[in-house]
Amino acid sequence: MPFAERLLRALNDGALCLMVSIGHRTALFDTMSRLAPATSDEIAAEAGLQPRYVREWLGAMVTGRVVEYDPETGRYRLPAEHAASLTRAAAADNMAVFAQYIGELGRVEGDIVECFRKGGGVPYEKFTRFHEVMAEDSGQSVLSCLESHILPLVPGLTERLEQGIRVLDLGCGRGRILQRLAVSYPNSRFVGMDLSEEATAYARTQAVGLGNIEYVARDLSDFDRTAEPDAFDLVTTFDAIHDQAKPLNVLKGIRRTLRPDGVYLMQDISGSSHVHKDVEHPLGTLLYTVSCMHCMTVSLAQGGEGLGAMWGEEKTQEYLRRAGFRSINVNRLAHDVQNNWYVVRR
Ligand SMILES: C[S@@+](CC[C@H](N)C(=O)[O-])C[C@H]1O[C@@H](n2cnc3c(N)ncnc32)[C@H](O)[C@@H]1O
């Protein structure tokens, strides 16, 4: 495809992502998947939305080949095979969730441009929906395969969780993963830590009635010195090391707080530390963009290292070794092009 044509397509597809995000947030895809072919006004009425906006949104959906339109009847239809990638009923396959990142990044474009000129970073407070979208993201991408694919990466782990162990999740955000574990394994005790007061406060509201879980708001930058020694049997980080201000300190703290036979399970972005090896990465451009406009900048805003999401497997292994870890196994899940799963022991 000629380059100019490719850019033209990129313009259309970038715009389409914003409209897909709106379709998700307004539940228009969910509404349409329940309806027989319907007029714009009928869809708006069913969704409880303003007809003029819905009609314009449908224009983008039709020209974007997401929704079909019959000019004879004036009716719109969301094909079932498209609904399978766009609705809440699609659960883990709902790609509309990820389209929300485009708008969330667009929110800070002006601040990022300033950083290009002056340095520094854009703080979490500027990303007003970040924790909400992130919880939806990991709720799909991690929770959907927690028991089937992720826990089995550590042989014997589910048995130990059933018997009762101490578990720590760092950079836990809104804490959904930990909460699921706390419900499934009542004999174990769980602690989630995150910089965000807002995210940990939200996590607490979701865990009411659970006696085996605690969420702590704290900066982990000094975790190498402050982590409780030999305290936890399992430490987890889900997509949370590269955003840290001081990732190496966090990794050193994890080693310090693990019991001698403990395990550290780390999810982080797959990819290489060398950009030329990422050219064929199916999500390369998206991940570098999310990195530049979120992961790297929130770390820099804390006066941090700004590792970025695309720090890559080579550098991840190097950091784990520098933190003192000796046993590092890297796993990939067949259905997951975005992540590496590191099983790490002292
Ligand atoms: C990409 S999010 C992942 C959240 C969660 N693990 C999930 O998968 O939904 C990274 C998390 O790291 C946290 N974080 C960033 N810098 C931190 C710091 N200095 N101390 C503690 N947590 C930090 C952020 O608040 C954010 O919740």
The ligand as an SDF file (V2000), in Angstrom:
LIG
                    3D

 27 29  0  0  0  0  0  0  0  0999 V2000
   -0.4200    0.0800   34.5710 C   0  0  0  0  0  0  0  0  0  0  0  0
   -1.0520    0.2670   36.1690 S   0  0  0  0  0  0  0  0  0  0  0  0
   -1.4160   -1.4080   36.6390 C   0  0  0  0  0  0  0  0  0  0  0  0
   -2.5080   -1.5140   37.6890 C   0  0  0  0  0  0  0  0  0  0  0  0
   -2.9310   -2.9250   38.0710 C   0  0  0  0  0  0  0  0  0  0  0  0
   -1.8200   -3.7700   38.4460 N   0  0  0  0  0  0  0  0  0  0  0  0
   -3.7110   -3.5870   36.9530 C   0  0  0  0  0  0  0  0  0  0  0  0
   -3.1830   -4.4680   36.2860 O   0  0  0  0  0  0  0  0  0  0  0  0
   -4.8920   -3.2200   36.7840 O   0  0  0  0  0  0  0  0  0  0  0  0
    0.4280    0.6450   37.1070 C   0  0  0  0  0  0  0  0  0  0  0  0
    0.1710    0.9910   38.5540 C   0  0  0  0  0  0  0  0  0  0  0  0
    1.4350    1.3420   39.1630 O   0  0  0  0  0  0  0  0  0  0  0  0
    1.1820    2.3400   40.1400 C   0  0  0  0  0  0  0  0  0  0  0  0
    2.4060    3.1120   40.4650 N   0  0  0  0  0  0  0  0  0  0  0  0
    3.0660    3.9470   39.6510 C   0  0  0  0  0  0  0  0  0  0  0  0
    4.0970    4.5210   40.3120 N   0  0  0  0  0  0  0  0  0  0  0  0
    4.0670    4.0410   41.5740 C   0  0  0  0  0  0  0  0  0  0  0  0
    4.8710    4.2700   42.7500 C   0  0  0  0  0  0  0  0  0  0  0  0
    5.8800    5.1350   42.7460 N   0  0  0  0  0  0  0  0  0  0  0  0
    4.5420    3.5810   43.8760 N   0  0  0  0  0  0  0  0  0  0  0  0
    3.5010    2.7260   43.8960 C   0  0  0  0  0  0  0  0  0  0  0  0
    2.7070    2.4720   42.8220 N   0  0  0  0  0  0  0  0  0  0  0  0
    2.9820    3.1260   41.6750 C   0  0  0  0  0  0  0  0  0  0  0  0
    0.1090    3.2040   39.4890 C   0  0  0  0  0  0  0  0  0  0  0  0
   -0.6280    3.9760   40.4220 O   0  0  0  0  0  0  0  0  0  0  0  0
   -0.7500    2.1850   38.7460 C   0  0  0  0  0  0  0  0  0  0  0  0
   -1.8820    1.7860   39.4720 O   0  0  0  0  0  0  0  0  0  0  0  0
  1  2  1  0
  2  3  1  0
  2 10  1  0
  3  4  1  0
  4  5  1  0
  5  6  1  0
  5  7  1  0
  7  8  2  0
  7  9  1  0
 10 11  1  0
 11 12  1  0
 11 26  1  0
 12 13  1  0
 13 14  1  0
 13 24  1  0
 14 15  1  0
 14 23  1  0
 15 16  2  0
 16 17  1  0
 17 18  1  0
 17 23  2  0
 18 19  1  0
 18 20  2  0
 20 21  1  0
 21 22  2  0
 22 23  1  0
 24 25  1  0
 24 26  1  0
 26 27  1  0
M  CHG  2   2   1   9  -1
M  END
$$$$
